[in-house]
Amino acid sequence: SGPWMCYPGQAFQVPALPGCRPVLKLQCNGSKVPEAVLRDCCQQLADISEWCRCGALYSMLDSMYKEHGVQEGQAGTGAFPRCRREVVKLTAASITAVCRLPIVVDASGDGAYVCKDVAAYPDA
């Protein structure tokens, strides 16, 4: 396994994490996430290689924005009506930490728990 497995267009397709969508919406809007909902999300993330978890979270976030037709720079619309875009990105980036699932942050194999890529991605 390695990072090359996660790039779009490769044979390996990253799922859009349907179980993590409600977690992101609830956390971002300041609501408590029910234990069962969090468990579903964490199980879906656990099934993804630690190389690909951040990419899967980015893919989920991107698809949520696209479903609601949100353009870059808009806030308070679509999937996250009470949440600024920066907060949405940081919340998504921290889901791996909430689930206590390690990620690989670079090709050296160094690990972490918070996705820097998702938080830094300008279009997410």
Order of alpha helices (4+ residues) and beta strands (2+ residues): alpha-alpha-alpha-alpha-beta-beta-alpha
